[in-house]
Amino acid sequence: MYAIIETGGKQYKVAEGDIITVEKLGVEAGQDFTFDKVIVLAKDGDLKVGAPYVEGAAVTASVLGDGKEKKVIVYKYKSKKGFHKKRGHRQPFTKLQIKSI
């Protein structure tokens, strides 16, 4: 059994027990979070595709914690002008464990 959910403008294929990282949700560690935007639900060869979402389907996950990704360096420059700009960015994320579909 698996489902495809949508969160943070991205889609994730999840099954029970999976650990995934998604865009930061703003939920404290130890709490449960329910995704109601389920796009596809597959169970024992039976596939339900929503238009746009499957009605009555939900995925419950427990929040393991928050964190930040590795630093990405953004470097801009213009040749022959002496313009250089260096910035770093660390994207925040939330780590989840899927409990039930």
Secondary structure, 3 states (H helix, E strand, C coil): CEEEEEECCEEEEECCCCEEEEECCCCCCCCEEEECCEEEEEECCEEEECCCCCCCCCEEEEEEEEEECCCEEEEEEECCCCEEEEEEECCEEEEEEEEEC
